[in-house]
């Protein structure tokens, strides 16, 4: 099992939005939650993937397909 297979749908969505360059506030607004919840998703994602920063997370996503990286069909498209 790959480390990214351990991520929840929301963790994957947040990671993809980080890769797209959104801030925590923008991610929170995009997925309809608070910045603190986004920070919690990021902390969990960092632990599961073994990365230490948003940059490393973005590079991980980019090296695993970028926009096509585990994107569930039910995600709403950004406005």
PyMOL Python script that loads the backbone (N, CA, C, O; Angstrom):
from pymol import cmd

cmd.read_pdbstr("""\
ATOM      1  N   UNK A   1       0.845  -1.177   0.000  1.00  0.00           N
ATOM      2  CA  UNK A   1       0.000   0.000   0.000  1.00  0.00           C
ATOM      3  C   UNK A   1       0.893   1.244   0.000  1.00  0.00           C
ATOM      4  O   UNK A   1       1.842   1.344   0.778  1.00  0.00           O
ATOM      5  N   UNK A   2       0.577   2.165  -0.866  1.00  0.00           N
ATOM      6  CA  UNK A   2       1.294   3.440  -0.955  1.00  0.00           C
ATOM      7  C   UNK A   2       0.850   4.352   0.194  1.00  0.00           C
ATOM      8  O   UNK A   2      -0.288   4.249   0.653  1.00  0.00           O
ATOM      9  N   UNK A   3       1.732   5.243   0.665  1.00  0.00           N
ATOM     10  CA  UNK A   3       1.320   6.170   1.736  1.00  0.00           C
ATOM     11  C   UNK A   3       0.078   6.980   1.370  1.00  0.00           C
ATOM     12  O   UNK A   3      -0.772   7.226   2.226  1.00  0.00           O
ATOM     13  N   UNK A   4      -0.034   7.394   0.112  1.00  0.00           N
ATOM     14  CA  UNK A   4      -1.187   8.208  -0.277  1.00  0.00           C
ATOM     15  C   UNK A   4      -2.493   7.424  -0.213  1.00  0.00           C
ATOM     16  O   UNK A   4      -3.567   8.022  -0.140  1.00  0.00           O
ATOM     17  N   UNK A   5      -2.418   6.080  -0.239  1.00  0.00           N
ATOM     18  CA  UNK A   5      -3.621   5.259  -0.134  1.00  0.00           C
ATOM     19  C   UNK A   5      -4.216   5.307   1.264  1.00  0.00           C
ATOM     20  O   UNK A   5      -5.360   4.898   1.459  1.00  0.00           O
ATOM     21  N   UNK A   6      -3.466   5.795   2.234  1.00  0.00           N
ATOM     22  CA  UNK A   6      -3.933   5.898   3.612  1.00  0.00           C
ATOM     23  C   UNK A   6      -4.699   7.192   3.879  1.00  0.00           C
ATOM     24  O   UNK A   6      -5.309   7.346   4.937  1.00  0.00           O
ATOM     25  N   UNK A   7      -4.670   8.123   2.920  1.00  0.00           N
ATOM     26  CA  UNK A   7      -5.329   9.413   3.108  1.00  0.00           C
ATOM     27  C   UNK A   7      -6.838   9.287   2.953  1.00  0.00           C
ATOM     28  O   UNK A   7      -7.331   8.482   2.163  1.00  0.00           O
ATOM     29  N   UNK A   8      -7.562  10.098   3.722  1.00  0.00           N
ATOM     30  CA  UNK A   8      -9.003  10.185   3.539  1.00  0.00           C
ATOM     31  C   UNK A   8      -9.283  11.042   2.298  1.00  0.00           C
ATOM     32  O   UNK A   8      -8.374  11.664   1.750  1.00  0.00           O
ATOM     33  N   UNK A   9     -10.512  11.069   1.874  1.00  0.00           N
ATOM     34  CA  UNK A   9     -10.891  11.902   0.736  1.00  0.00           C
ATOM     35  C   UNK A   9     -10.619  13.376   0.988  1.00  0.00           C
ATOM     36  O   UNK A   9     -10.126  14.077   0.105  1.00  0.00           O
ATOM     37  N   UNK A  10     -10.938  13.852   2.189  1.00  0.00           N
ATOM     38  CA  UNK A  10     -10.714  15.267   2.524  1.00  0.00           C
ATOM     39  C   UNK A  10      -9.230  15.584   2.572  1.00  0.00           C
ATOM     40  O   UNK A  10      -8.816  16.647   2.110  1.00  0.00           O
ATOM     41  N   UNK A  11      -8.411  14.675   3.125  1.00  0.00           N
ATOM     42  CA  UNK A  11      -6.972  14.909   3.166  1.00  0.00           C
ATOM     43  C   UNK A  11      -6.409  14.996   1.752  1.00  0.00           C
ATOM     44  O   UNK A  11      -5.552  15.830   1.462  1.00  0.00           O
ATOM     45  N   UNK A  12      -6.895  14.139   0.893  1.00  0.00           N
ATOM     46  CA  UNK A  12      -6.457  14.167  -0.506  1.00  0.00           C
ATOM     47  C   UNK A  12      -6.884  15.466  -1.171  1.00  0.00           C
ATOM     48  O   UNK A  12      -6.108  16.074  -1.908  1.00  0.00           O
ATOM     49  N   UNK A  13      -8.111  15.893  -0.914  1.00  0.00           N
ATOM     50  CA  UNK A  13      -8.619  17.133  -1.492  1.00  0.00           C
ATOM     51  C   UNK A  13      -7.794  18.321  -1.008  1.00  0.00           C
ATOM     52  O   UNK A  13      -7.415  19.177  -1.807  1.00  0.00           O
ATOM     53  N   UNK A  14      -7.513  18.380   0.291  1.00  0.00           N
ATOM     54  CA  UNK A  14      -6.720  19.477   0.841  1.00  0.00           C
ATOM     55  C   UNK A  14      -5.315  19.468   0.240  1.00  0.00           C
ATOM     56  O   UNK A  14      -4.787  20.521  -0.119  1.00  0.00           O
ATOM     57  N   UNK A  15      -4.709  18.288   0.129  1.00  0.00           N
ATOM     58  CA  UNK A  15      -3.366  18.189  -0.459  1.00  0.00           C
ATOM     59  C   UNK A  15      -3.360  18.707  -1.894  1.00  0.00           C
ATOM     60  O   UNK A  15      -2.428  19.399  -2.301  1.00  0.00           O
ATOM     61  N   UNK A  16      -4.379  18.379  -2.646  1.00  0.00           N
ATOM     62  CA  UNK A  16      -4.468  18.838  -4.027  1.00  0.00           C
ATOM     63  C   UNK A  16      -4.631  20.357  -4.093  1.00  0.00           C
ATOM     64  O   UNK A  16      -4.049  21.010  -4.959  1.00  0.00           O
ATOM     65  N   UNK A  17      -5.419  20.914  -3.179  1.00  0.00           N
ATOM     66  CA  UNK A  17      -5.603  22.359  -3.147  1.00  0.00           C
ATOM     67  C   UNK A  17      -4.324  23.075  -2.723  1.00  0.00           C
ATOM     68  O   UNK A  17      -4.046  24.176  -3.197  1.00  0.00           O
ATOM     69  N   UNK A  18      -3.543  22.461  -1.834  1.00  0.00           N
ATOM     70  CA  UNK A  18      -2.225  23.013  -1.487  1.00  0.00           C
ATOM     71  C   UNK A  18      -1.351  23.028  -2.734  1.00  0.00           C
ATOM     72  O   UNK A  18      -0.679  24.021  -3.012  1.00  0.00           O
ATOM     73  N   UNK A  19      -1.358  21.942  -3.478  1.00  0.00           N
ATOM     74  CA  UNK A  19      -0.583  21.854  -4.724  1.00  0.00           C
ATOM     75  C   UNK A  19      -0.992  22.960  -5.699  1.00  0.00           C
ATOM     76  O   UNK A  19      -0.155  23.484  -6.435  1.00  0.00           O
ATOM     77  N   UNK A  20      -2.277  23.312  -5.702  1.00  0.00           N
ATOM     78  CA  UNK A  20      -2.769  24.365  -6.592  1.00  0.00           C
ATOM     79  C   UNK A  20      -2.395  25.757  -6.088  1.00  0.00           C
ATOM     80  O   UNK A  20      -2.627  26.745  -6.784  1.00  0.00           O
ATOM     81  N   UNK A  21      -1.819  25.849  -4.886  1.00  0.00           N
ATOM     82  CA  UNK A  21      -1.335  27.130  -4.371  1.00  0.00           C
ATOM     83  C   UNK A  21      -2.291  27.881  -3.470  1.00  0.00           C
ATOM     84  O   UNK A  21      -2.054  29.052  -3.171  1.00  0.00           O
ATOM     85  N   UNK A  22      -3.360  27.249  -3.030  1.00  0.00           N
ATOM     86  CA  UNK A  22      -4.315  27.928  -2.164  1.00  0.00           C
ATOM     87  C   UNK A  22      -3.785  28.027  -0.743  1.00  0.00           C
ATOM     88  O   UNK A  22      -3.049  27.154  -0.281  1.00  0.00           O
ATOM     89  N   UNK A  23      -4.165  29.093  -0.055  1.00  0.00           N
ATOM     90  CA  UNK A  23      -3.834  29.261   1.356  1.00  0.00           C
ATOM     91  C   UNK A  23      -4.805  28.434   2.197  1.00  0.00           C
ATOM     92  O   UNK A  23      -5.807  27.930   1.691  1.00  0.00           O
ATOM     93  N   UNK A  24      -4.495  28.303   3.486  1.00  0.00           N
ATOM     94  CA  UNK A  24      -5.409  27.576   4.380  1.00  0.00           C
ATOM     95  C   UNK A  24      -6.795  28.218   4.396  1.00  0.00           C
ATOM     96  O   UNK A  24      -7.810  27.521   4.389  1.00  0.00           O
ATOM     97  N   UNK A  25      -6.829  29.545   4.416  1.00  0.00           N
ATOM     98  CA  UNK A  25      -8.117  30.247   4.415  1.00  0.00           C
ATOM     99  C   UNK A  25      -8.892  29.946   3.125  1.00  0.00           C
ATOM    100  O   UNK A  25     -10.091  29.675   3.171  1.00  0.00           O
ATOM    101  N   UNK A  26      -8.217  29.994   1.997  1.00  0.00           N
ATOM    102  CA  UNK A  26      -8.882  29.719   0.719  1.00  0.00           C
ATOM    103  C   UNK A  26      -9.359  28.267   0.658  1.00  0.00           C
ATOM    104  O   UNK A  26     -10.444  27.986   0.149  1.00  0.00           O
ATOM    105  N   UNK A  27      -8.550  27.353   1.175  1.00  0.00           N
ATOM    106  CA  UNK A  27      -8.953  25.947   1.202  1.00  0.00           C
ATOM    107  C   UNK A  27     -10.192  25.781   2.083  1.00  0.00           C
ATOM    108  O   UNK A  27     -11.141  25.096   1.702  1.00  0.00           O
ATOM    109  N   UNK A  28     -10.181  26.407   3.255  1.00  0.00           N
ATOM    110  CA  UNK A  28     -11.324  26.326   4.170  1.00  0.00           C
ATOM    111  C   UNK A  28     -12.594  26.830   3.499  1.00  0.00           C
ATOM    112  O   UNK A  28     -13.644  26.195   3.599  1.00  0.00           O
ATOM    113  N   UNK A  29     -12.505  27.961   2.821  1.00  0.00           N
ATOM    114  CA  UNK A  29     -13.673  28.504   2.112  1.00  0.00           C
ATOM    115  C   UNK A  29     -14.111  27.570   0.991  1.00  0.00           C
ATOM    116  O   UNK A  29     -15.308  27.393   0.764  1.00  0.00           O
ATOM    117  N   UNK A  30     -13.154  26.973   0.292  1.00  0.00           N
ATOM    118  CA  UNK A  30     -13.435  26.085  -0.835  1.00  0.00           C
ATOM    119  C   UNK A  30     -14.179  24.833  -0.401  1.00  0.00           C
ATOM    120  O   UNK A  30     -15.106  24.393  -1.081  1.00  0.00           O
ATOM    121  N   UNK A  31     -13.775  24.249   0.740  1.00  0.00           N
ATOM    122  CA  UNK A  31     -14.389  22.991   1.169  1.00  0.00           C
ATOM    123  C   UNK A  31     -15.440  23.180   2.259  1.00  0.00           C
ATOM    124  O   UNK A  31     -16.035  22.208   2.726  1.00  0.00           O
ATOM    125  N   UNK A  32     -15.669  24.437   2.667  1.00  0.00           N
ATOM    126  CA  UNK A  32     -16.738  24.723   3.618  1.00  0.00           C
ATOM    127  C   UNK A  32     -16.429  24.332   5.049  1.00  0.00           C
ATOM    128  O   UNK A  32     -17.261  23.729   5.726  1.00  0.00           O
ATOM    129  N   UNK A  33     -15.234  24.673   5.512  1.00  0.00           N
ATOM    130  CA  UNK A  33     -14.849  24.375   6.887  1.00  0.00           C
ATOM    131  C   UNK A  33     -14.016  25.517   7.439  1.00  0.00           C
ATOM    132  O   UNK A  33     -13.958  26.587   6.834  1.00  0.00           O
ATOM    133  N   UNK A  34     -13.374  25.310   8.571  1.00  0.00           N
ATOM    134  CA  UNK A  34     -12.559  26.355   9.186  1.00  0.00           C
ATOM    135  C   UNK A  34     -11.083  26.130   8.875  1.00  0.00           C
ATOM    136  O   UNK A  34     -10.672  25.049   8.453  1.00  0.00           O
ATOM    137  N   UNK A  35     -10.298  27.188   9.097  1.00  0.00           N
ATOM    138  CA  UNK A  35      -8.852  27.079   8.900  1.00  0.00           C
ATOM    139  C   UNK A  35      -8.243  26.053   9.853  1.00  0.00           C
ATOM    140  O   UNK A  35      -7.312  25.339   9.481  1.00  0.00           O
ATOM    141  N   UNK A  36      -8.761  25.975  11.075  1.00  0.00           N
ATOM    142  CA  UNK A  36      -8.219  25.012  12.040  1.00  0.00           C
ATOM    143  C   UNK A  36      -8.424  23.578  11.560  1.00  0.00           C
ATOM    144  O   UNK A  36      -7.545  22.734  11.734  1.00  0.00           O
ATOM    145  N   UNK A  37      -9.568  23.301  10.961  1.00  0.00           N
ATOM    146  CA  UNK A  37      -9.821  21.959  10.431  1.00  0.00           C
ATOM    147  C   UNK A  37      -8.851  21.671   9.289  1.00  0.00           C
ATOM    148  O   UNK A  37      -8.342  20.556   9.178  1.00  0.00           O
ATOM    149  N   UNK A  38      -8.590  22.662   8.441  1.00  0.00           N
ATOM    150  CA  UNK A  38      -7.621  22.494   7.354  1.00  0.00           C
ATOM    151  C   UNK A  38      -6.248  22.194   7.935  1.00  0.00           C
ATOM    152  O   UNK A  38      -5.549  21.315   7.431  1.00  0.00           O
ATOM    153  N   UNK A  39      -5.846  22.905   8.985  1.00  0.00           N
ATOM    154  CA  UNK A  39      -4.561  22.646   9.632  1.00  0.00           C
ATOM    155  C   UNK A  39      -4.501  21.221  10.172  1.00  0.00           C
ATOM    156  O   UNK A  39      -3.466  20.560  10.085  1.00  0.00           O
ATOM    157  N   UNK A  40      -5.617  20.752  10.729  1.00  0.00           N
ATOM    158  CA  UNK A  40      -5.665  19.369  11.228  1.00  0.00           C
ATOM    159  C   UNK A  40      -5.495  18.367  10.088  1.00  0.00           C
ATOM    160  O   UNK A  40      -4.764  17.386  10.225  1.00  0.00           O
ATOM    161  N   UNK A  41      -6.169  18.613   8.964  1.00  0.00           N
ATOM    162  CA  UNK A  41      -6.009  17.745   7.794  1.00  0.00           C
ATOM    163  C   UNK A  41      -4.557  17.736   7.331  1.00  0.00           C
ATOM    164  O   UNK A  41      -4.007  16.683   7.010  1.00  0.00           O
ATOM    165  N   UNK A  42      -3.942  18.914   7.298  1.00  0.00           N
ATOM    166  CA  UNK A  42      -2.555  19.007   6.840  1.00  0.00           C
ATOM    167  C   UNK A  42      -1.608  18.259   7.779  1.00  0.00           C
ATOM    168  O   UNK A  42      -0.723  17.539   7.315  1.00  0.00           O
ATOM    169  N   UNK A  43      -1.779  18.419   9.072  1.00  0.00           N
ATOM    170  CA  UNK A  43      -0.915  17.730  10.038  1.00  0.00           C
ATOM    171  C   UNK A  43      -1.017  16.217   9.854  1.00  0.00           C
ATOM    172  O   UNK A  43      -0.007  15.514   9.844  1.00  0.00           O
ATOM    173  N   UNK A  44      -2.233  15.732   9.709  1.00  0.00           N
ATOM    174  CA  UNK A  44      -2.444  14.298   9.508  1.00  0.00           C
ATOM    175  C   UNK A  44      -1.837  13.833   8.187  1.00  0.00           C
ATOM    176  O   UNK A  44      -1.217  12.772   8.122  1.00  0.00           O
ATOM    177  N   UNK A  45      -2.017  14.624   7.146  1.00  0.00           N
ATOM    178  CA  UNK A  45      -1.478  14.298   5.826  1.00  0.00           C
ATOM    179  C   UNK A  45       0.046  14.275   5.849  1.00  0.00           C
ATOM    180  O   UNK A  45       0.665  13.368   5.293  1.00  0.00           O
ATOM    181  N   UNK A  46       0.649  15.267   6.489  1.00  0.00           N
ATOM    182  CA  UNK A  46       2.110  15.309   6.615  1.00  0.00           C
ATOM    183  C   UNK A  46       2.611  14.028   7.284  1.00  0.00           C
ATOM    184  O   UNK A  46       3.577  13.419   6.824  1.00  0.00           O
ATOM    185  N   UNK A  47       1.955  13.628   8.364  1.00  0.00           N
ATOM    186  CA  UNK A  47       2.364  12.420   9.084  1.00  0.00           C
ATOM    187  C   UNK A  47       2.253  11.179   8.205  1.00  0.00           C
ATOM    188  O   UNK A  47       3.163  10.350   8.171  1.00  0.00           O
ATOM    189  N   UNK A  48       1.144  11.056   7.502  1.00  0.00           N
ATOM    190  CA  UNK A  48       0.919   9.862   6.680  1.00  0.00           C
ATOM    191  C   UNK A  48       1.873   9.780   5.498  1.00  0.00           C
ATOM    192  O   UNK A  48       2.290   8.687   5.114  1.00  0.00           O
ATOM    193  N   UNK A  49       2.224  10.929   4.914  1.00  0.00           N
ATOM    194  CA  UNK A  49       3.089  10.931   3.733  1.00  0.00           C
ATOM    195  C   UNK A  49       4.563  11.087   4.076  1.00  0.00           C
ATOM    196  O   UNK A  49       5.424  10.903   3.215  1.00  0.00           O
ATOM    197  N   UNK A  50       4.859  11.424   5.322  1.00  0.00           N
ATOM    198  CA  UNK A  50       6.249  11.614   5.727  1.00  0.00           C
ATOM    199  C   UNK A  50       6.873  12.868   5.159  1.00  0.00           C
ATOM    200  O   UNK A  50       8.060  12.895   4.835  1.00  0.00           O
ATOM    201  N   UNK A  51       6.051  13.921   5.040  1.00  0.00           N
ATOM    202  CA  UNK A  51       6.560  15.212   4.576  1.00  0.00           C
ATOM    203  C   UNK A  51       6.511  16.188   5.742  1.00  0.00           C
ATOM    204  O   UNK A  51       5.808  15.953   6.725  1.00  0.00           O
ATOM    205  N   UNK A  52       7.268  17.299   5.631  1.00  0.00           N
ATOM    206  CA  UNK A  52       7.403  18.241   6.734  1.00  0.00           C
ATOM    207  C   UNK A  52       6.862  19.629   6.426  1.00  0.00           C
ATOM    208  O   UNK A  52       6.788  20.470   7.322  1.00  0.00           O
ATOM    209  N   UNK A  53       6.478  19.890   5.163  1.00  0.00           N
ATOM    210  CA  UNK A  53       6.051  21.245   4.820  1.00  0.00           C
ATOM    211  C   UNK A  53       5.046  21.214   3.681  1.00  0.00           C
ATOM    212  O   UNK A  53       4.847  20.195   3.020  1.00  0.00           O
ATOM    213  N   UNK A  54       4.414  22.374   3.474  1.00  0.00           N
ATOM    214  CA  UNK A  54       3.471  22.516   2.349  1.00  0.00           C
ATOM    215  C   UNK A  54       4.201  22.330   1.022  1.00  0.00           C
ATOM    216  O   UNK A  54       3.650  21.761   0.080  1.00  0.00           O
ATOM    217  N   UNK A  55       5.445  22.813   0.951  1.00  0.00           N
ATOM    218  CA  UNK A  55       6.222  22.659  -0.276  1.00  0.00           C
ATOM    219  C   UNK A  55       6.463  21.182  -0.569  1.00  0.00           C
ATOM    220  O   UNK A  55       6.262  20.736  -1.699  1.00  0.00           O
ATOM    221  N   UNK A  56       6.890  20.423   0.431  1.00  0.00           N
ATOM    222  CA  UNK A  56       7.105  18.994   0.220  1.00  0.00           C
ATOM    223  C   UNK A  56       5.801  18.295  -0.169  1.00  0.00           C
ATOM    224  O   UNK A  56       5.805  17.394  -1.009  1.00  0.00           O
ATOM    225  N   UNK A  57       4.693  18.708   0.437  1.00  0.00           N
ATOM    226  CA  UNK A  57       3.394  18.133   0.093  1.00  0.00           C
ATOM    227  C   UNK A  57       3.047  18.446  -1.359  1.00  0.00           C
ATOM    228  O   UNK A  57       2.610  17.562  -2.096  1.00  0.00           O
ATOM    229  N   UNK A  58       3.237  19.690  -1.770  1.00  0.00           N
ATOM    230  CA  UNK A  58       2.949  20.082  -3.154  1.00  0.00           C
ATOM    231  C   UNK A  58       3.822  19.292  -4.131  1.00  0.00           C
ATOM    232  O   UNK A  58       3.345  18.862  -5.181  1.00  0.00           O
ATOM    233  N   UNK A  59       5.093  19.102  -3.789  1.00  0.00           N
ATOM    234  CA  UNK A  59       5.986  18.319  -4.645  1.00  0.00           C
ATOM    235  C   UNK A  59       5.557  16.856  -4.705  1.00  0.00           C
ATOM    236  O   UNK A  59       5.659  16.215  -5.751  1.00  0.00           O
ATOM    237  N   UNK A  60       5.079  16.333  -3.583  1.00  0.00           N
ATOM    238  CA  UNK A  60       4.575  14.952  -3.565  1.00  0.00           C
ATOM    239  C   UNK A  60       3.392  14.814  -4.518  1.00  0.00           C
ATOM    240  O   UNK A  60       3.349  13.897  -5.339  1.00  0.00           O
ATOM    241  N   UNK A  61       2.439  15.727  -4.402  1.00  0.00           N
ATOM    242  CA  UNK A  61       1.257  15.691  -5.275  1.00  0.00           C
ATOM    243  C   UNK A  61       1.681  15.833  -6.735  1.00  0.00           C
ATOM    244  O   UNK A  61       1.200  15.095  -7.595  1.00  0.00           O
ATOM    245  N   UNK A  62       2.576  16.775  -7.019  1.00  0.00           N
ATOM    246  CA  UNK A  62       3.030  16.998  -8.393  1.00  0.00           C
ATOM    247  C   UNK A  62       3.698  15.749  -8.964  1.00  0.00           C
ATOM    248  O   UNK A  62       3.507  15.419 -10.135  1.00  0.00           O
ATOM    249  N   UNK A  63       4.477  15.060  -8.140  1.00  0.00           N
ATOM    250  CA  UNK A  63       5.188  13.884  -8.633  1.00  0.00           C
ATOM    251  C   UNK A  63       4.283  12.661  -8.762  1.00  0.00           C
ATOM    252  O   UNK A  63       4.691  11.638  -9.312  1.00  0.00           O
ATOM    253  N   UNK A  64       3.062  12.768  -8.259  1.00  0.00           N
ATOM    254  CA  UNK A  64       2.100  11.664  -8.356  1.00  0.00           C
ATOM    255  C   UNK A  64       0.899  12.022  -9.231  1.00  0.00           C
ATOM    256  O   UNK A  64      -0.177  11.447  -9.066  1.00  0.00           O
ATOM    257  N   UNK A  65       1.071  12.955 -10.149  1.00  0.00           N
ATOM    258  CA  UNK A  65       0.017  13.224 -11.112  1.00  0.00           C
ATOM    259  C   UNK A  65      -0.649  14.572 -11.037  1.00  0.00           C
ATOM    260  O   UNK A  65      -1.484  14.885 -11.886  1.00  0.00           O
ATOM    261  N   UNK A  66      -0.314  15.386 -10.053  1.00  0.00           N
ATOM    262  CA  UNK A  66      -0.886  16.726  -9.981  1.00  0.00           C
ATOM    263  C   UNK A  66      -2.398  16.733  -9.919  1.00  0.00           C
ATOM    264  O   UNK A  66      -2.983  16.148  -9.008  1.00  0.00           O
ATOM    265  N   UNK A  67      -3.027  17.374 -10.855  1.00  0.00           N
ATOM    266  CA  UNK A  67      -4.490  17.533 -10.862  1.00  0.00           C
ATOM    267  C   UNK A  67      -5.225  16.204 -10.953  1.00  0.00           C
ATOM    268  O   UNK A  67      -6.365  16.098 -10.501  1.00  0.00           O
ATOM    269  N   UNK A  68      -4.598  15.203 -11.522  1.00  0.00           N
ATOM    270  CA  UNK A  68      -5.244  13.891 -11.664  1.00  0.00           C
ATOM    271  C   UNK A  68      -4.987  12.978 -10.472  1.00  0.00           C
ATOM    272  O   UNK A  68      -5.438  11.833 -10.462  1.00  0.00           O
ATOM    273  N   UNK A  69      -4.260  13.477  -9.456  1.00  0.00           N
ATOM    274  CA  UNK A  69      -3.879  12.679  -8.301  1.00  0.00           C
ATOM    275  C   UNK A  69      -5.070  12.364  -7.432  1.00  0.00           C
ATOM    276  O   UNK A  69      -5.541  13.228  -6.692  1.00  0.00           O
ATOM    277  N   UNK A  70      -5.563  11.156  -7.505  1.00  0.00           N
ATOM    278  CA  UNK A  70      -6.636  10.655  -6.651  1.00  0.00           C
ATOM    279  C   UNK A  70      -7.797  11.631  -6.490  1.00  0.00           C
ATOM    280  O   UNK A  70      -8.296  11.799  -5.377  1.00  0.00           O
ATOM    281  N   UNK A  71      -8.233  12.266  -7.542  1.00  0.00           N
ATOM    282  CA  UNK A  71      -9.311  13.254  -7.453  1.00  0.00           C
ATOM    283  C   UNK A  71     -10.673  12.568  -7.550  1.00  0.00           C
ATOM    284  O   UNK A  71     -11.092  12.181  -8.640  1.00  0.00           O
ATOM    285  N   UNK A  72     -11.368  12.415  -6.416  1.00  0.00           N
ATOM    286  CA  UNK A  72     -12.701  11.807  -6.473  1.00  0.00           C
ATOM    287  C   UNK A  72     -13.650  12.621  -7.341  1.00  0.00           C
ATOM    288  O   UNK A  72     -13.563  13.848  -7.396  1.00  0.00           O
ATOM    289  N   UNK A  73     -14.538  11.940  -8.004  1.00  0.00           N
ATOM    290  CA  UNK A  73     -15.469  12.590  -8.921  1.00  0.00           C
ATOM    291  C   UNK A  73     -16.440  13.519  -8.201  1.00  0.00           C
ATOM    292  O   UNK A  73     -16.956  14.457  -8.810  1.00  0.00           O
ATOM    293  N   UNK A  74     -16.700  13.275  -6.910  1.00  0.00           N
ATOM    294  CA  UNK A  74     -17.709  14.070  -6.221  1.00  0.00           C
ATOM    295  C   UNK A  74     -17.208  15.425  -5.748  1.00  0.00           C
ATOM    296  O   UNK A  74     -17.996  16.211  -5.222  1.00  0.00           O
ATOM    297  N   UNK A  75     -15.923  15.727  -5.916  1.00  0.00           N
ATOM    298  CA  UNK A  75     -15.417  17.021  -5.476  1.00  0.00           C
ATOM    299  C   UNK A  75     -16.062  18.145  -6.267  1.00  0.00           C
ATOM    300  O   UNK A  75     -16.174  18.060  -7.490  1.00  0.00           O
ATOM    301  N   UNK A  76     -16.486  19.189  -5.583  1.00  0.00           N
ATOM    302  CA  UNK A  76     -17.017  20.343  -6.321  1.00  0.00           C
ATOM    303  C   UNK A  76     -15.872  21.078  -7.032  1.00  0.00           C
ATOM    304  O   UNK A  76     -14.755  21.146  -6.520  1.00  0.00           O
ATOM    305  N   UNK A  77     -16.157  21.607  -8.178  1.00  0.00           N
ATOM    306  CA  UNK A  77     -15.165  22.355  -8.937  1.00  0.00           C
ATOM    307  C   UNK A  77     -15.058  23.774  -8.377  1.00  0.00           C
ATOM    308  O   UNK A  77     -16.079  24.397  -8.083  1.00  0.00           O
ATOM    309  N   UNK A  78     -13.826  24.297  -8.226  1.00  0.00           N
ATOM    310  CA  UNK A  78     -13.675  25.678  -7.725  1.00  0.00           C
ATOM    311  C   UNK A  78     -14.371  26.672  -8.631  1.00  0.00           C
ATOM    312  O   UNK A  78     -14.397  26.514  -9.851  1.00  0.00           O
ATOM    313  N   UNK A  79     -14.934  27.701  -8.013  1.00  0.00           N
ATOM    314  CA  UNK A  79     -15.661  28.709  -8.787  1.00  0.00           C
ATOM    315  C   UNK A  79     -14.739  29.670  -9.468  1.00  0.00           C
ATOM    316  O   UNK A  79     -15.196  30.580 -10.160  1.00  0.00           O
TER     317      UNK A  79
END
""", "prot")
cmd.dss("prot")
cmd.show_as("cartoon", "prot")
cmd.util.cbc("prot")
cmd.orient("prot")
